[in-house]
Amino acid sequence: METIKSLLDAIKKAKNIESDYALAKALNLPKQRISDYYKGKTFPDNDACLEIARALNLDLEEVITIVQIESAKDETRREKWREYYKSIGGYAASIALFFLAVTFIVTPTPAEASIGKASTTEDFVLC
């Protein structure tokens, strides 16, 4: 299951961001708020959820649901939100997000792919 931390980490990977400060700038949030999210001191409000959803190209509903699961005060409420998460396809989206992050990390850019490769006429497609 996705967590707030995993969403923030996925944004860092997808946007090649290394610091919490740069992540905060990318999400238009104060740096301290990112730190608080990682520590579980506070949880993203709807505006922050919207920024996270946009950064990862996710449905806002899914991000809000993830936040509700983590911020629920008791297990009964968490379970209610987990069931809702399943009903909106959250698990499938979590798996897709994981594979997207992995693909982004291990897929070389065209420049990286061509390093050490001699050009041949097979590299070009004539129209």
Buried (B, 14 or more C-beta within 10 A) or exposed (E): EBBBEBBBBBBBBBBEBEEBEBBBBBBEBEBEBBBBBBEEEBBBEEEBBBBBBEBBEBBEBBBBBBBBBBBBEEEEEBEBBBEBBEEEEBEEBBEEBEEBBEEEEEEEEEEEEEEEEEEEEEEEEEE
